[in-house]
Amino acid sequence: MIFVRTGPRFLFLRTPDTGGLKDVLVKKLSGLPVEFTEAIETAGESDTIVLVIPKETGKAKVSDARYIVLLPIGSSVTLSKLINLNLGELLTAAELGAGLLVQRLPQNNTKVIDMIKEDYRAQALGLVEAINLGGADDTVLVFTGDRLQKTVEIEKVIEPCLLIHQPIPQVYTELRREAVRYFTRSLENSEWYEVRINIYDADENYEIHARRLELVLEDLEAGLILAEIWTRDHALALFSVAAYQIRLFTMIEPLELKTLLMGLEYNEQGQRFVDMDLYHRRSKIDWGTIAKKSPFGRRKSGLHYRRQLYSRLSSKTVKKLLALEKELENAE
């Protein structure tokens, strides 16, 4: 599970010919002209957002940019390539902006922002204002309630952002170490849910179903797997069945997690091909609890939660899940 990750770097380039420099970035460095919002939402961790601004004095700002170009390379590589192009007067100055970090908040709980602000003596600002004020030795920390494996949409950014007057390598190292503590303290009641998931399969395709579950947990960044063991469930007196058990620390409320498991119990044809029971503490979260809130019967609820689950997953994960389901069909 990812709690904090790096973002793109900002690079302000001054030039007397903004259109000419933009063309160089596009043609020579494979850049893509974008708007500011698109740059933030599509840039990867190793990318550079170049802001092309006129040859003027004063601190460079986002609003000064005549063009914004997204480069698929880091800021150091960008600068070295520009130097080697011998651009002469076309490039009059370069200013490296603040580094960008993205941190996940549980259920959009913003009290962790206040904790980090106090610990790092940071400034609470809007995103653009933080970028404008930040320099090469500063870090802009952005927050979101979304998982961090994908790029962050502007509308999912939780403000205020924090401008930390420390270089990004230092802040990133510290936050990676402390992120779990911050995350836990911002959870409701400051605790994770410790749950057990028992997988039952009459066809004994436990390994495939366990992998399907793991893929979903990984994609949704739903928690930390503590252990995977074999166990026996004594459902009836003098009778027990084997089950493959996954123990999990998760921030997802057990009832919501149960709906995710129901989505994994049914195939595309609406047939239930595995049973996944969820236990929190000593209680089983059963179908009856879901039924009170569902307008469907059990089978239709399974299909409904399957579609709902798959719509939340990345296309890459869905492709892997469908391939595993194909294996299940071939194993019959």
N, C-alpha and C positions, 0 to 999 in steps of 0.2 A: 504494500500500500504506500502511495506517495503522499507525503504531507507538504513538501515544498520542492520547487524546482526552479531552474533558471529560465529566463526569457531572452528575447533578442536584445542586442545592444543598439543604442542610438548614436548616430554619427552625423554631426552638422558640418556641411561643406559649403564654404563661401566661394562665390564665383561672379565675375562680371557678365557671364553668359550662362544663365540658368538652364536654358533650353539645350545649349551645346553640351554642358556637363551631364545633364540628364540623358542625352543620347549616348554619351560615352558609357555611362553606367549600364544602360540597357544593352548596347551592342557589344561592348568589350567584357562586361562582368556578368552578363546574363540576368540583369536586373528586371524587375517588374514594376512599372509605375502603378501606384495605388493611392487611395485616400487613407487618411490617418486611421480611421476605424478599421478598414480592411487590413492595414498593416499590422495592427495590434492583434486582430483575430486570426490571421493566417501565418504570422511569423513563428518559426520554430526556435528552439533553444539556441541553435548555433547560427542563426541568421542575423543580419544587420539591417536596421531601418535607417536609410540615409535621407536626411532632410537637406535639400538643395536650396540655399538661400542667397540673396544678392550680396554683393561685396559692400558690407556696411559695418559700422562699429557697434559695440554694445553686446550684451549677452544674447546669444542666439535663442530664439523661441520657436515653438512649433508653428505658431501663426505666421512666422516670417517665411516659412517654406513655400517656394513657388512650385516645387515638385517634391513628392515623396517616393522613393524607390526602395523596393524590398530586394535585398541581395541574399542569395543562398549560401553565404560564406560569413565567417566571423569578422569582427571589426579589425583585428590585427592583419588578417589576410587582405581585407579590403584596402587598408592603408598601404600595404606593401605593393599591391598590384597597381594602385593609383600612382605611387612614386615611380614604379618601373615603366609606366606609360608616358612619362616625361610630358606632362600636360602643360607645363609652363604657366603662363598667366591665366589659363583657364581655371586653375585651382589655386586660390590665393590663401586659404586658411582651412584648417580642419580642427574641429572641437569634438572630443569624445564626450558623449552624454553619460548620464548615470546608468549603472547596471540595473537590470530588472529581475526581480524574484516574484514568484507567484506562490501563495500559501493557501491551503485549503482550510475552510472553517466548517465545523459540523453544524448542519441545519442552519447555516447562515448566522450563527451566534457571534455577535460582534464584540463581546466583552474581551475576547482574546486580543483585539486590536488595541484596546486600552492598556492591556498588560505589556504588549510588545513596545508600544509607544513609550511607556514609563521606563521599561528596562533599557531601551536604546536611546532615550532622550530624543525621540524622533518628532518630526513635524507631521501633523495630520492635514492632508491636502487632497484636492482633486487630482486625478491622474495627469491631466495636461499641465496643471500648475506644478506638480512634483517633477515632471520631466523638464519643464522650463527652468526651474530653480536648481536642479541637480547637476553636478559636474562629474568629471571622470572618476573622482574618488568617493562618490556617493552611491547609494543604493535606493531604488524605488521599490517598495514592497507592496504588491497588489494582492488583494484577497478575493476569494470566490468560494461559493458553496459547491461548485461542480468538481468532478474528479479531474485530476491533473494530467491524465494520459493524453488528453486532447487539448487543442488550443482553446483559449478562453474568449467567449463572446463579450463584447463591451457591456452589453446589458446584464451580464452575469457578474461583472466586477462590483464588489461591495466597497463602497466608499465610506469613510475616507481611506485613501492610500497613505502609506507612511514614507516620508523622505528621511532616510537614515544617513547621517554624515559619517559613514564608514565605507571602505571599498567593498565591492561585492564578494570577493573571495573570502574575506573575513566573516561577513554577515552570513553568507551561505553555509560556511563550515559550522558556525554556531547554531544556526536555525535547524540544520539537519540533525544536530545532536539534541536540540531542545524542542523540536516540533511536536513530538509525541506528548511531552509534558504540557505544552500550550494547548494542544488538541484536547487532551483529557480534561484539563481544567475548564475548558469551555463547553464540555458536554453537560447536558442536563444531569444534575446530581453528581457530576464529575466521575462517572463510571461508565465502563463499556458493558455491553451485554455479553455474557459468556454462555454460549449455546452449544448444543450437541445436535448433529444431523445424522440420523440413521438411514442408510440406504438399503432397501430390500428389493431383490430382483429374483423372480423364480427362474429366469434364464441364466442367472449368475454372471451377467455382464457388469460386474461391480466396477471394474477398472474403467470402462468406458463412461459409465454414469458418474463416477467420481471425477473424471476428467471434465465432463460437461459442467458439473457444478463448480469445479475450480476455475474454469474459463469465465463463467459468469461472475464469480467473486472477484477475479482479477480485473475484469473489464470494468465493473462497477466500483472497484476499489472499496469493497464492502467490509473489509476487516482483515484480521490476521489469523491464518490457520495455525492452531497450536499443536494439533496431532491428528494422525489418521491411524485408526486401529480397527481390528476385528472385535466384535462383541456379540453377545447373544441376548435376544429379547425374549423374556418369559411372558408372552402375551396371555397364555392360558396356563392353568395349573398342570404340571407334569408335561408341559410342551414348550419347547423353545425353538426359535429360528435364528439363523445367522444374519448378522447385519454388518455392513461396513460403516464405521462411524467417523465423522469429521467433527473435530472440536474447533470452535471458532470464537475469536473475540471480534465483536462487530459493534458499530455505532447505530446500525439499523434496528429499529424497534421490532421485537419478535413477530408481531402480527404482520407487519409489512414483509419481513423476511419469509414468512409462511406463504405469502402470495407469490413470491419469486420461486419458491420451491414447487408450488403447484404448477407454475408455468413450465417447469422442467419435467413434470410427471407425464405430460401428454405430448404425443407426436402430432404431426401436421394433420392427420386424419381424425384427430380427436380421441385416439385410443390411449388409454393409460398404460404405459409400458414400464413404469418403475414407481416405487413408493418411497417418498422421502419424508420421514417424520422429524419434527422439530421439537426439541426439549429446551426449556429455559428454567434454570434451577431444577426443581423436581417436577415441574409441570409440563405436560405435553400440550403444544399448541395445535389443536385439532381442527378438522374441517368445520365442525359446528360453529366455531367462533367466526370463521369466514362467512358461513352461510347466513348469519344474521345480517350481514352487510351486503350480500350479493343478491341481485335480482334473478340470477340463473340457478339452474340445477348444478350438480357437481361437475358433470362432463362439460357443460357449456362454460362453467366458471373456469375450468382448466384451460379450455381453448382461449377464453378471454384473457386470462393471465399470461398465457403463452405469448399471444400477440402483443400484449402490453410489455412483457419482458423483452422480447426480441426487438421491439421498437426503440428500446433504451440502449441497446448494445451497438457497438461499432460494427460496420459491415464485415470487417476482418474476423471478428469473433463469431458473428452469425454464420459466416462461411464455414468456419471450423466446426461449429455445432451441427450444422446440416451434414457435414462430412461424417461426423461421428454417428449421427442418426442413420446414415446410409450403412455404416458398418454394422449397426444393430440389426438392420433389415437383412443384410447378407448373412448374419450369424444365425438367423432363425432356421 
